[in-house]
Amino acid sequence: MPINQALLAEFKHEANNTRKILERVPTGKLTWKPHDKSMTLGRLATHIAEIPIWIDRTITESEFDFGSFVFKRETKESTEAILQLFEERKESAIKLMESASDEDLNALYTLRRGEQVLVTVPRKVNIRNIGFNHLYHHRGQLSVYLRLLDVNVPGMYGPSADEQ
């Protein structure tokens, strides 16, 4: 099986789970956060929706420099806007993965901060680490936020306590 097909199968399956949890984000609580050091609910949900851009960056570029990139840490104003952003990012990532060859995905990708190289790995590894695992990590955080807000949490890999 080509590498892109394996990545696509996982991404599409997990995108459905991501959409399920983003749909539960209450627009009226976007400014809520569980702790002073935490992101707001809206920022966390927007960040989750943005994460598939890392798949695009990984496939279309050979490196990313945290030292020179200016991040726009925006927060969408509604759940619907967050879902729209996620759909846009998801569709773009799918199109790029569909056209990526094994050679493309085995090519090296570097994350750096200025002159400091943080990691150099095959693109397929960076897609899994930053495009997938990073998303799953924040999705787990979002499930805790929802639980603390007494919002029913959807099951990701079977029913949740709210769905039994």
N, C-alpha and C positions, 0 to 999 in steps of 0.2 A: 504494500500500500504506500503511495506517495506520502511524504511527510505532511504536506498541506491538507490532505484528506483527513488524516488523524487529528490534526490541530482543529480543523473546521468542525469535525464531529463533536469534539469536546466543547468548543466555543459556542456552537449553536445550542447545544443542550444546556449549558450553563447560562447562556443569555436568557433563556426562558425563565430559569430560576432567578436571575437578577431582575428581570422585569417584574416577576411576581412580588419580590420584596420592595422594589421601588414603588409599585402601585399602592402599597400600604402606607407610604409616607404621608402623614396628614399636612396639607398645605398650611393650616392654621397653627402648626407647631414648628415651622421651619427655623425659627430663631432660638428654639430650646436647645440646651446642651446639659449633659449630666454633671459636668465639672468645669471649673474655670479654665483648665488646660485643654479641654476637649473642643473639637469642632462643633459648630451648631449642627442640628439635624439637617438643615438645608444645605450647608456646605458639604457635609459628609455624603449626602445623597447625590449632590451635583458632582462631587469628586468621583463617586462610583460610576456615574453616567459618562464621565470624561475618560476613564481609564482605557477603553479600547483604542484611543488615539495612540497609545504606546505600540500597538500592533502595527499601525500605519508607519509610525516613526521607525520602527525596527526594520520593516521591509523596505522602505524607500530611502533610508539613510544608512551610513556605515558606523556612525557614532552619535552620541548625544552628550553635550557639555552642560552640566548643571551650573557651572560657573558663569556661563555667558547667556543662558536662556532666562528670559524674564517671564515668570509664571503669572498668569492672570487668575487669581484665586476668586473667581466669581461664584455667586450663589444664585441659582435660578429662583424665580419668584413664586413658582407653583409646582405642584407635583406633575402637572401636565407638561410644563416646560422641561422639567427634569427628564421625564419619559421621552419627550421629543429629542432632547440632546442624546440620550442613550441610544435611541433608534438610529439617529444619524451616524453616530460613532460606530455602532454595531455594523450597520450596512457597509460603511466604508471599509472596516476591518475585514469583513467577509469577502468583499470584492478583491481586496489586495491579497488575501490568503488564497483565494481561488486561483489567482494567476501566478502565485509564487511557485517556482520549481524547487526541487530538492537542492540543487546547486545554490539557489538564492537563500534557502533556509539553513544551509550548512555554512554559509559565508560568515565570517566573524563580524561581531558588533561590539563596540566599545562604549561603556559609560565612563565619563570622566568629570572631574571638577577642575577646570583649568588644565594645568600640566599633570595633575594627579590622576592616574588611571585607576578607576574603581574596580572595573572588571572588563575582561574581554572574553566573550563567549560566542558560540554559534548563534545566529539569529533565532533559531528554533528554541534555544534555551532562554534567551531574553524574552521571547514571546510568552513562554510558560511562566517565567519568574515575574516579569513586570506586567504583562498583559493579562495573565490568568490568576496566578497566585496572589498578586497584589489586590486584584478585584475580590477574590474570595475572602481575603483578610478583612477588607473593609465591609464586605457584605455581612460578615460575622459581627463586626462592630454595630452595624445598622440593626441587626436583629436584637442586640442588647438595648439599643436606644428605644426601639419599638416596644420591647417588653416593659421597660421602665415607664413608658408613656401609656401602658395598658392597651396597646394596639395589638390585635391578633397577628401573630407571626406566622407566615406561611412555611410549610415544610419544604426543605430543599431536597432531601434524599429519603423521603418518606414523610408521614404525617408529623406535624409539630404537636406540642402539648395543646395547642388551640384547635387542632383538627381531629383529635381522637374521638 
